[in-house]
Each structure stands twice: as structure tokens, then as C-alpha cells.
Amino acid sequence: MEVAGALSIFQRSQSLYNVRYTKYLGDGDSKAFTSIVENKVYGDHCSVEKLECIGHVMKRMGTRLRCLKTKMRGQNFLTESLYAEEID
């Protein structure tokens, strides 16, 4: 559904509003951007650049760091004080 919606928005933008979206802000785990690039919605002469939402990047990195912390418990290993200030 997300893929079809994004593709539809990009395809009709030029005909309805005379606008081309050159930047795509995504959450990193969607296939919508891939679909837009593969379908070449604006032809070969105009490309779309992907931007990452920093909130989603921080969330994914924080989750992975917390998992790593539980695997590496013990003295002189990864502790919460090393990463908690940056994530929270």
C-alpha cells in the first residue's frame, strides 16, 4: 500500500501541479523509494534523491546498541553510560 501510494503521488505531481519531487524523505525500511527509482517517474533526465529520517536512524541504532549491551555484559564491556546520553 505504501509503495502504491508513493508511486501515485510522484506520478501525478507533474501533471496536476507541474511539480517534480527531487528528494524523498523515508524511514529506511520501505520499498517505496526503490519503486520510484525503478519506475523512473520523471524519465531519465530527473533523478530522485533519498534522505533518511534521523529519528528512525536513531531508533534503529539505539535498539541495536541495547541488544549489543545485553550480549556483552560484564566489566569493561559496553555500558549504558557510553550511549544513553546520545540516544535519549
MARFIBA-947213 format. One record per residue (C-alpha): x, y, z. Coordinates in steps of 0.001 Angstrom, whole numbers, plus 524288, in hexadecimal, padded with zeros to 5 digits. Example, Ala and Ser with C-alpha at 12.3 -4.5 7.8 and 13.67 -1.06 7.14 Angstrom:
BEGIN
<rec <8300C, 7EE6C, 81E78>>
<rec <83566, 7FBDC, 81BE4>>
//
This chain:
BEGIN
<rec <80000, 80000, 80000>>
<rec <80ADE, 8097B, 8039A>>
<rec <811F0, 8068C, 7F6E3>>
<rec <805D2, 808CD, 7EE91>>
<rec <802A2, 81574, 7F5B4>>
<rec <81033, 81B43, 7F440>>
<rec <810DE, 81758, 7E603>>
<rec <8038D, 81D69, 7E368>>
<rec <80759, 82A3B, 7EA06>>
<rec <813EF, 82B53, 7E23B>>
<rec <80D7A, 827B7, 7D54F>>
<rec <80271, 83194, 7D628>>
<rec <80A71, 83CCB, 7DBD1>>
<rec <80F17, 841B5, 7CEBC>>
<rec <8022F, 840BD, 7C76B>>
<rec <7F9C1, 84681, 7D245>>
<rec <802C1, 85082, 7D882>>
<rec <80E19, 851FB, 7CF03>>
<rec <81746, 84DB4, 7DA02>>
<rec <82246, 843BC, 7DA78>>
<rec <82659, 83E2C, 7E783>>
<rec <83520, 83CC1, 7E74B>>
<rec <836CE, 83892, 7F56F>>
<rec <83064, 82D31, 7FC84>>
<rec <83034, 82CF3, 80B63>>
<rec <82EDC, 81EE3, 80FC7>>
<rec <82FE6, 816A6, 81BE4>>
<rec <83A03, 80D62, 81654>>
<rec <831FF, 800F4, 8162A>>
<rec <8287B, 803E5, 80B34>>
<rec <8288A, 7FF0E, 7FD3F>>
<rec <821BD, 80B5C, 7F87D>>
<rec <82E56, 8125E, 7F4D8>>
<rec <8334B, 80699, 7ED44>>
<rec <82678, 8061C, 7E5E4>>
<rec <82730, 8149C, 7E283>>
<rec <8350F, 81346, 7DD59>>
<rec <8322C, 806D2, 7D5A1>>
<rec <82613, 80CAC, 7CF33>>
<rec <82D70, 81921, 7CB66>>
<rec <82177, 8216E, 7CE17>>
<rec <827AC, 82D9F, 7C81A>>
<rec <82F50, 826BD, 7BD67>>
<rec <83DFF, 82578, 7BC2E>>
<rec <840CB, 83408, 7BD23>>
<rec <83C4D, 83600, 7CB46>>
<rec <840B9, 82DC9, 7D6D5>>
<rec <83B32, 82CBE, 7E494>>
<rec <84454, 82D65, 7F04E>>
<rec <84168, 825E9, 7FCCC>>
<rec <8429B, 82CA2, 80A05>>
<rec <84257, 824F8, 816C6>>
<rec <839C6, 82904, 82217>>
<rec <8432D, 82AAA, 82D89>>
<rec <838D2, 82670, 8374F>>
<rec <837AE, 8190E, 83115>>
<rec <84664, 817AE, 82FE1>>
<rec <8481F, 81ADA, 83E55>>
<rec <83D54, 81153, 84213>>
<rec <84352, 8061B, 83A54>>
<rec <85100, 808F4, 83F47>>
<rec <84C4F, 809FE, 84D57>>
<rec <84568, 7FCE7, 84C6D>>
<rec <85185, 7F664, 84701>>
<rec <85A24, 7FC77, 8517F>>
<rec <85108, 7F7BE, 85C46>>
<rec <85159, 7E9F0, 85699>>
<rec <8601E, 7EA87, 855B7>>
<rec <860C2, 7EF2A, 863C9>>
<rec <85935, 7E34C, 868A4>>
<rec <86225, 7DA2F, 860FC>>
<rec <86E80, 7E0B2, 8661B>>
<rec <86B76, 7E1B5, 8748F>>
<rec <87693, 7E232, 87E1D>>
<rec <8815A, 7EAF0, 882DB>>
<rec <88897, 7F311, 8789E>>
<rec <87E7B, 7F05D, 86E22>>
<rec <873E1, 7F8D2, 86842>>
<rec <86CD6, 8004C, 872FB>>
<rec <860CA, 808C5, 872A1>>
<rec <8687F, 814ED, 8761A>>
<rec <86FAB, 813F8, 86918>>
<rec <8639A, 81598, 860AD>>
<rec <857CB, 819C6, 868DC>>
<rec <85A60, 82857, 867C5>>
<rec <85AE1, 827E7, 858ED>>
<rec <84E62, 81FE4, 85724>>
<rec <84537, 82533, 86178>>
//
